[in-house]
């Protein structure tokens, strides 16, 4: 089926038919998640935040045996070579459990870092860092966010500096909310190599190995979400020296390279959280169709039916936006349309997933707020999604600016 969308003067056609091989991969991923991953998720509960490597190793081995490991990477790195549209179908199935993306090696931040290394990294750096990351032999983190007044929603506030020294660069600065830092083999670090905080350019990316002198993990940060492997940490770079050959890409092009990572990574987050929204809806439906109250089943009550229907609408609308943005990213991951759509999709899906989980908690009542089912945990997870990868407020501001600028240009 071909569905056409008209945007201003351009007409695009988007293919919604799922190729047989992608459908098969999605089905096998769904089977793995239901039969292997969910029982582990129920058993470990909060242990994911603790970064238990034995859990990760066992789940990833099960994914390898099922033939659903690292679906997003090309075959030369042991992956299955899915484009963004294929990832949209499969990642949703992986995201049906918080542990599903970890099992299939498409979890943040590693999935986004793999993409960045593939696009920007030299052959030497891809061999050294990307290959073991794609194989699941190592983990990584992406170190850009800083305490105020440093880089956060506004990356131009970047305060960490990298200064030239003999044979390399000395990095100095503080980063926090760095997901997966504890136990990571390396960090991709954003540091300022020219200009001052607030400038639109002057950032450079560095690959910094764990154990490098001056690279210190200060603390793990307690957060409301517990679903990201190894949690979030604060790290300090204090006269941390790295050689020239660990510059990722070119000096002073870090903000440009960040766009290579951020737009697709926002969307893959949405794909995975759509899976959790579906899981929450299924839990609510399972309860509402079996729980008797007021002379019938909960699912027969109009107020419950409205919540169920609204969640179905949110899920289907989220999927449509994800597919549309995935198509655009497959055409060009760096054009302005892709970034614009990625921002809109991130805002909508983050808030839609929150609404779905919130309704599911409400439908399930006391069970929903208990730890007997995982809805309360999902509630904490999806609430945090409205903050990371750009708060909804920041994306709305940027979306409005772009639309207003485009309108003024057309009117002129």
C-alpha positions in Angstrom: 0.0 0.0 0.0 1.3 3.4 -1.0 0.3 6.4 1.1 1.1 9.9 -0.2 1.7 13.0 1.9 1.9 16.5 0.6 4.3 18.9 2.2 4.1 22.4 0.8 5.2 21.9 -2.9 6.6 18.4 -2.6 4.8 15.1 -2.8 6.4 12.0 -1.3 5.3 8.4 -1.3 5.9 6.2 1.6 5.8 2.4 1.4 4.1 0.9 4.5 4.3 -2.7 3.4 6.7 -4.6 5.7 9.1 -6.9 3.7 8.8 -10.6 4.6 12.3 -10.8 6.0 11.6 -7.8 8.4 8.3 -9.3 9.4 10.0 -12.6 10.2 12.7 -10.8 12.2 10.1 -8.8 14.2 8.2 -12.1 14.9 11.3 -13.8 16.1 12.2 -10.8 18.3 8.7 -10.8 19.8 9.0 -14.5 20.6 12.4 -13.9 22.3 11.1 -11.1 24.3 8.0 -12.9 25.5 9.6 -16.3 26.2 13.1 -15.4 27.4 13.4 -11.7 28.2 10.2 -10.9 30.1 10.7 -13.6 32.7 14.2 -12.2 33.4 12.7 -8.6 33.6 10.2 -9.8 36.1 12.8 -11.5 38.2 15.5 -8.8 38.2 13.2 -5.8 38.4 15.5 -2.9 39.6 18.7 -4.8 39.0 19.0 -3.4 35.5 20.1 -0.1 36.9 22.8 -1.9 38.8 24.5 -3.1 35.5 24.6 -6.8 36.2 26.9 -8.0 33.3 25.8 -11.6 33.8 22.3 -10.7 32.9 23.4 -8.8 29.8 25.6 -11.6 28.7 22.9 -14.3 29.0 20.3 -12.2 27.3 22.5 -11.3 24.4 23.6 -14.9 23.9 19.9 -15.8 23.7 19.4 -13.1 21.1 22.4 -14.4 19.0 21.0 -17.9 19.1 17.6 -16.6 17.9 19.3 -14.7 15.1 18.0 -11.3 16.2 21.2 -9.7 17.6 22.3 -6.2 16.6 19.7 -5.8 13.8 20.7 -2.2 13.0 24.3 -2.7 12.1 25.6 -3.9 8.6 26.7 -7.5 8.1 30.4 -6.6 8.2 29.9 -5.8 11.9 27.8 -8.9 12.6 24.5 -7.1 12.2 21.4 -7.6 10.0 21.6 -4.3 8.1 18.1 -2.9 8.8 17.3 0.6 7.6 15.4 3.0 9.8 12.0 1.7 8.5 13.0 -1.9 9.4 14.3 -0.8 12.7 10.9 0.9 13.5 9.2 -2.5 13.1 11.7 -4.6 15.0 12.7 -2.2 17.8 9.1 -1.8 18.8 9.0 -5.6 19.4 12.3 -5.4 21.3 11.0 -2.5 23.4 8.0 -4.6 24.7 10.3 -5.3 27.6 12.8 -2.9 29.2 15.4 -5.6 28.8 14.6 -6.4 25.1 16.8 -3.7 23.6 19.7 -4.7 25.9 19.3 -8.3 24.7 19.3 -7.5 21.0 22.0 -4.8 21.4 19.9 -1.9 20.2 19.8 -0.1 23.6 20.8 3.4 24.3 23.5 4.7 24.4 25.3 2.0 22.5 23.0 1.9 19.5 23.4 5.6 18.9 27.2 5.4 19.4 27.4 2.5 16.9 25.7 4.7 14.3 27.9 7.6 15.0 31.1 5.5 14.8 29.9 3.9 11.6 29.3 7.3 9.9 32.1 9.4 11.3 34.8 7.0 12.5 37.9 6.2 10.5 38.6 2.6 9.5 41.1 2.3 12.4 38.6 3.7 14.9 35.8 1.5 13.6 38.0 -1.6 14.0 39.1 -0.6 17.5 35.8 0.7 19.0 32.8 -0.1 16.7 33.6 -3.8 16.1 33.6 -4.9 19.7 30.7 -2.6 20.6 28.5 -4.2 17.8 29.6 -7.7 18.9 28.4 -6.9 22.5 31.9 -7.4 23.8 32.0 -3.9 25.2 29.7 -1.0 26.3 30.1 2.7 25.8 28.7 6.1 26.9 28.2 9.5 25.3 29.5 12.3 27.4 28.0 15.7 26.4 25.6 16.8 29.2 27.1 19.0 31.9 25.9 20.5 35.2 24.6 24.1 34.9 25.7 26.4 33.5 27.2 23.9 31.0 25.7 22.0 28.1 22.2 20.5 28.6 19.2 21.2 26.5 21.3 23.9 24.9 24.5 22.1 23.7 26.1 25.4 22.8 26.7 26.0 26.5 29.4 23.4 26.3 32.0 24.2 29.0 34.3 21.2 28.9 37.5 22.1 27.1 40.1 20.2 25.1 43.5 22.0 24.9 46.3 20.9 22.5 49.3 19.4 24.2 52.3 17.5 22.7 50.9 14.6 20.7 47.3 15.1 21.6 44.7 16.9 23.7 44.1 17.6 27.4 40.4 17.4 28.4 39.1 19.2 31.4 35.5 19.4 32.6 32.6 17.8 34.4 29.8 15.7 32.8 26.7 14.3 34.4 23.7 12.2 33.6 26.0 10.1 31.4 24.0 7.0 30.7 25.9 3.7 31.0 29.2 5.3 32.1 29.8 2.8 34.9 31.5 -0.3 33.3 31.7 1.3 29.8 34.9 0.5 27.9 35.1 4.0 26.4 33.3 7.4 26.2 32.6 9.6 23.3 33.3 13.0 24.8 32.2 16.3 23.5 34.7 19.1 24.4 35.2 22.6 23.3 38.4 23.1 21.2 37.7 26.7 20.1 35.4 29.6 21.0 33.6 30.1 24.3 30.5 28.7 26.0 27.5 29.8 24.0 29.2 29.7 20.6 27.4 27.7 17.9 30.7 26.0 16.8 34.0 24.9 18.2 33.2 21.5 19.6 35.2 18.3 19.0 34.4 14.6 19.8 37.1 12.4 21.4 37.2 8.7 22.1 38.4 8.3 25.7 39.2 4.8 27.0 38.1 3.8 30.5 41.1 3.8 32.8 42.7 6.8 31.1 44.4 8.9 33.8 42.2 11.9 34.6 39.0 10.1 33.6 37.1 9.7 36.8 33.6 8.4 37.6 32.5 10.6 40.6 29.2 9.0 41.5 26.1 7.3 40.2 23.1 9.6 40.2 19.8 8.3 41.8 17.0 8.9 39.3 13.3 8.1 39.0 14.0 5.8 36.0 15.8 2.6 36.6 15.6 0.9 33.2 18.8 1.9 31.5 21.7 -0.5 32.0 24.2 0.8 34.6 22.1 3.9 35.1 23.4 7.5 34.9 26.7 8.8 36.3 28.7 12.0 36.9 32.2 11.9 35.6 35.1 14.4 35.7 37.9 14.9 33.2 40.9 16.4 35.1 44.0 16.8 32.8 42.9 13.7 30.9 45.2 13.4 27.9 44.2 11.5 24.7 46.3 11.2 21.6 45.5 12.8 18.2 44.3 9.5 16.7 41.4 9.4 19.2 39.7 12.5 17.7 36.4 11.3 16.2 36.1 13.0 12.8 37.6 16.4 12.4 38.4 19.1 15.0 35.7 21.7 15.6 33.0 19.7 13.8 31.5 18.0 16.9 28.2 19.8 16.9 27.8 18.8 13.2 28.5 15.2 14.0 26.1 15.3 17.0 23.3 15.7 14.5 24.4 12.5 12.8 23.6 10.8 16.1 20.8 12.7 17.7 18.0 12.7 15.1 18.2 8.9 14.6 18.8 8.2 18.3 15.7 10.2 19.3 13.6 8.1 16.9 15.0 4.8 18.0 14.1 5.8 21.6 10.5 6.4 20.4 10.5 2.9 18.7 11.5 1.2 21.9 9.1 3.2 24.1 6.2 2.4 21.8 6.8 -1.2 22.7 6.5 -0.4 26.4 3.3 1.6 25.7 1.9 -1.5 24.0 2.9 -3.7 26.9 1.2 -1.3 29.4 -2.0 -1.4 27.3 -1.9 -5.2 27.2 -1.6 -5.4 30.9 -4.5 -3.0 31.3 -6.6 -4.9 28.9 -5.8 -8.2 30.6 -7.1 -6.7 33.8 -10.1 -4.8 32.5 -11.4 -7.8 30.6 -11.2 -10.2 33.6 -11.9 -7.9 36.6 -15.6 -7.8 37.6 -17.0 -4.8 39.3 -20.4 -3.0 39.4 -22.2 -5.9 37.9 -19.9 -6.5 34.9 -16.4 -6.4 33.6 -14.4 -3.2 33.9 -13.9 -3.2 30.1 -17.7 -2.8 29.8 -17.7 0.5 31.6 -17.9 3.6 29.4 -15.2 5.5 31.4 -12.8 2.5 31.0 -13.6 2.1 27.4 -12.7 5.7 26.7 -9.3 5.2 28.3 -8.7 2.0 26.3 -9.7 3.7 23.1 -7.6 6.8 23.7 -4.6 4.6 24.4 -5.2 2.7 21.1 -5.3 6.0 19.3 -2.1 7.2 21.0 -0.3 4.0 20.1 -1.4 4.0 16.4 -0.6 7.7 16.0 2.8 7.2 17.5 3.6 4.4 15.2 2.5 6.5 12.2 4.8 9.3 13.2 7.7 7.0 13.8 7.2 5.3 10.3 7.0 8.7 8.6 10.2 10.0 10.3 12.0 6.7 9.7 11.2 7.1 6.0 12.6 10.6 6.0 15.8 9.5 7.8 16.3 6.8 5.2 16.2 9.4 2.5 18.7 11.6 4.3 19.6 11.4 7.9 21.1 14.9 8.0 18.6 17.1 6.1 16.5 19.7 8.0 13.3 17.8 7.3 14.6 14.7 9.1 15.6 16.7 12.2 12.4 18.6 12.3 10.3 15.4 12.1 12.5 13.7 14.6 11.8 16.5 17.1 8.1 16.4 16.6 8.0 12.6 16.9 10.1 12.7 20.1 7.7 15.1 21.7 4.5 13.3 20.6 5.7 9.8 21.4 7.2 10.7 24.8 3.9 12.3 25.9 1.7 9.6 24.2 3.6 6.8 25.9 3.2 8.6 29.2 -0.5 8.9 28.7 -0.9 5.2 27.8 1.0 4.1 30.8 -0.8 6.5 33.1 -4.2 5.3 31.9 -3.1 1.7 32.3 -2.1 2.4 35.9 -5.5 4.0 36.5 -7.4 1.1 34.9 -5.6 -1.4 37.1 -6.1 0.6 40.3 -4.3 -0.7 43.3 -2.7 -3.4 41.2 -1.3 -0.7 38.9 0.5 1.2 41.6 1.8 -2.0 43.2 5.0 -3.9 42.4 3.0 -7.0 41.5 3.0 -5.8 37.9 5.6 -3.5 36.3 3.3 -0.6 35.4 4.6 1.6 38.2 8.1 1.0 37.0 7.1 1.8 33.4 5.4 5.0 34.6 8.7 6.2 36.1 10.6 5.3 32.9 8.3 7.0 30.4 8.1 10.2 32.6 11.8 10.6 32.3 11.6 10.2 28.5 9.9 13.6 28.4 13.2 15.1 29.7 16.1 13.3 28.1 17.1 13.6 24.5 15.8 17.1 24.7 12.9 18.2 26.9 9.5 18.5 25.2 9.6 22.3 25.9 13.0 22.7 24.1 11.8 20.7 21.1 8.5 22.7 20.9 10.5 26.0 21.0 12.8 24.7 18.2 9.8 23.4 16.1 8.0 26.7 16.4 11.1 28.7 15.4 11.6 26.6 12.3 8.0 26.7 11.2 7.9 30.5 11.8 11.1 31.0 9.8 9.8 28.9 7.0 6.5 30.8 6.9 8.3 34.1 6.8 10.4 32.9 3.9 7.4 31.6 1.9 5.5 34.8 2.5 8.4 36.9 1.4 
